[in-house]
Amino acid sequence: MILAIGGFHGTGKSTVAKKLAEKLNLKYYSTGEAFRDLAEEFGMNLEEFSKYAEAHPEIDKNLDEKVIQVAKNTDKIIIESLLSAYLLKDQADCKILLKAPLKTRVKRMVERDNSDFEEKLKETKSREKSEIQRFIELYDIDLMNTQDRDEVFDLIIDTGTHSVEAVVEKIIEYLENNNIK
């Protein structure tokens, strides 16, 4: 079973994906972690590195190609990435989108990173604007197009109104009800 979990920053992708991987005994791969590691290697914060990636499309292309390769080489995995559902298409047995209001997402990141709300809000808006633009230019994927989103994802969950445990249970229930193994 290959599960693709996507969503903007702070929607709970990593937390949900890790818990789900543990419950379902699946491997876990995150492009977000890979992106953060690269930013650190370059000595940049995430906002700076997102801007840098705008001028260096090979960064996104390499990370995204890795997602495709990981899915080809592993059949029991959760791939957590903003674009995983779009990149994996039919390779993924189930494509899940996690969403939440911006202020909820920023609040979560502030708590996680022990940072200032206004700074994190500014950084998040800047990063997401950069990502939206890069993915349109690189892949003609518009993350803000809700019609495309509804066609791409099998399951969409608003994590702003559910606990992590409830989200994990909703996903497991969906998988069981749709005989996805």
C-alpha positions as CSV (number, residue, x, y, z in Angstrom):
1,M,0.0,0.0,0.0
2,I,1.3,3.4,-1.0
3,L,-0.4,6.4,0.7
4,A,0.2,10.0,-0.4
5,I,-0.5,12.6,2.2
6,G,-0.4,16.2,1.2
7,G,-1.3,19.6,2.6
8,F,0.1,23.0,3.4
9,H,2.5,23.7,6.3
10,G,1.0,23.1,9.7
11,T,-1.9,20.9,8.6
12,G,-0.4,18.0,10.6
13,K,1.0,16.0,7.6
14,S,4.1,14.8,9.4
15,T,2.3,14.0,12.7
16,V,-0.5,12.2,11.1
17,A,1.7,10.3,8.6
18,K,4.1,9.1,11.3
19,K,1.2,7.9,13.5
20,L,-0.5,6.2,10.6
21,A,2.8,4.6,9.5
22,E,3.2,3.2,13.0
23,K,-0.4,1.9,13.2
24,L,-0.3,0.3,9.7
25,N,3.3,-0.9,9.9
26,L,4.4,1.2,6.9
27,K,7.6,3.0,6.1
28,Y,7.5,6.9,6.1
29,Y,9.1,9.4,3.8
30,S,8.9,13.2,4.0
31,T,10.0,15.7,1.4
32,G,9.5,18.4,4.0
33,E,12.2,16.9,6.1
34,A,14.5,16.6,3.1
35,F,13.8,20.2,2.2
36,R,14.5,21.4,5.8
37,D,17.8,19.4,5.7
38,L,18.8,21.0,2.5
39,A,18.0,24.5,3.8
40,E,20.2,23.7,6.8
41,E,23.0,22.5,4.6
42,F,22.8,25.7,2.6
43,G,22.8,27.7,5.9
44,M,19.4,29.3,5.2
45,N,16.1,29.4,7.0
46,L,13.0,27.9,5.2
47,E,11.8,31.3,3.9
48,E,15.3,32.1,2.4
49,F,15.7,28.6,1.0
50,S,12.2,28.8,-0.6
51,K,13.2,32.0,-2.4
52,Y,16.5,30.3,-3.4
53,A,14.6,27.4,-4.9
54,E,12.7,29.8,-7.1
55,A,15.9,30.5,-8.9
56,H,17.1,26.9,-8.7
57,P,14.3,24.7,-10.0
58,E,16.6,21.6,-9.8
59,I,16.1,21.6,-6.1
60,D,12.3,20.9,-6.4
61,K,12.8,18.6,-9.4
62,N,15.4,16.5,-7.5
63,L,13.2,16.3,-4.4
64,D,10.2,15.4,-6.4
65,E,12.0,12.8,-8.5
66,K,13.1,11.2,-5.3
67,V,9.4,10.9,-4.3
68,I,8.7,9.0,-7.5
69,Q,11.7,6.7,-7.0
70,V,10.8,6.0,-3.4
71,A,7.3,4.9,-4.4
72,K,8.7,2.7,-7.2
73,N,11.1,1.0,-4.9
74,T,8.8,0.5,-1.9
75,D,5.3,-0.8,-1.8
76,K,4.4,-0.3,1.8
77,I,5.0,3.4,2.5
78,I,3.4,6.7,3.4
79,I,4.9,9.5,1.4
80,E,4.2,12.9,3.0
81,S,4.7,15.8,0.5
82,L,2.9,18.8,-0.7
83,L,2.9,17.4,-4.2
84,S,2.9,13.6,-3.5
85,A,-0.6,13.0,-4.8
86,Y,0.1,15.0,-8.0
87,L,3.5,13.3,-8.6
88,L,2.5,9.7,-7.8
89,K,-0.9,9.8,-9.7
90,D,-1.9,6.2,-10.0
91,Q,1.1,4.9,-8.1
92,A,-0.6,5.9,-4.9
93,D,-3.3,3.6,-3.6
94,C,-4.9,6.5,-1.7
95,K,-4.2,10.2,-1.9
96,I,-5.1,12.2,1.2
97,L,-5.2,16.0,1.6
98,L,-5.0,17.5,5.1
99,K,-6.2,21.1,5.4
100,A,-6.7,23.7,8.1
101,P,-7.3,27.4,8.4
102,L,-4.1,29.5,8.1
103,K,-4.2,30.9,11.6
104,T,-4.7,27.4,13.0
105,R,-1.7,26.1,11.0
106,V,0.5,29.0,12.1
107,K,-0.4,28.5,15.7
108,R,0.6,24.9,15.5
109,M,4.0,25.8,13.9
110,V,4.6,28.5,16.6
111,E,4.0,25.9,19.3
112,R,6.2,23.3,17.6
113,D,9.0,25.7,16.8
114,N,8.7,27.9,19.8
115,S,8.5,31.0,17.6
116,D,6.7,34.3,17.3
117,F,3.2,34.2,15.7
118,E,3.6,37.3,13.4
119,E,7.0,36.2,12.2
120,K,5.7,32.6,11.5
121,L,2.7,34.0,9.7
122,K,4.8,36.2,7.5
123,E,7.2,33.3,6.8
124,T,4.4,30.8,6.0
125,K,2.7,33.2,3.6
126,S,6.0,33.9,1.9
127,R,6.9,30.2,1.7
128,E,3.5,29.1,0.4
129,K,3.4,31.9,-2.2
130,S,6.8,30.8,-3.4
131,E,5.8,27.1,-3.6
132,I,2.5,27.9,-5.4
133,Q,4.4,29.9,-8.0
134,R,7.2,27.3,-8.4
135,F,4.8,24.4,-8.8
136,I,2.8,26.2,-11.5
137,E,6.0,27.0,-13.3
138,L,7.6,23.6,-12.9
139,Y,4.6,21.3,-13.3
140,D,1.6,23.4,-14.2
141,I,0.1,22.3,-10.8
142,D,-2.0,25.0,-9.2
143,L,-2.3,24.1,-5.5
144,M,-5.1,26.7,-5.1
145,N,-7.3,25.2,-7.8
146,T,-10.0,23.5,-5.7
147,Q,-11.6,21.7,-8.7
148,D,-8.2,20.1,-9.5
149,R,-7.7,19.3,-5.8
150,D,-11.1,17.6,-5.5
151,E,-10.3,15.4,-8.6
152,V,-6.8,14.5,-7.4
153,F,-7.4,13.5,-3.8
154,D,-9.5,10.6,-2.6
155,L,-10.0,11.9,0.9
156,I,-9.9,15.5,2.2
157,I,-9.8,16.1,6.0
158,D,-10.0,19.4,7.8
159,T,-7.5,18.9,10.6
160,G,-8.5,22.2,12.2
161,T,-11.5,20.6,13.7
162,H,-10.2,17.1,14.5
163,S,-7.5,15.7,16.9
164,V,-4.5,13.8,15.4
165,E,-6.0,10.5,16.7
166,A,-9.4,11.3,15.0
167,V,-7.7,12.1,11.7
168,V,-5.7,8.9,11.8
169,E,-8.9,6.9,12.6
170,K,-10.8,8.6,9.7
171,I,-8.1,7.6,7.3
172,I,-8.0,4.0,8.6
173,E,-11.8,3.8,8.3
174,Y,-11.6,5.2,4.8
175,L,-8.9,2.6,3.8
176,E,-11.0,-0.3,5.3
177,N,-14.2,0.9,3.8
178,N,-12.6,1.1,0.4
179,N,-10.6,-2.2,0.7
180,I,-7.3,-0.4,0.3
181,K,-4.5,-2.7,1.6
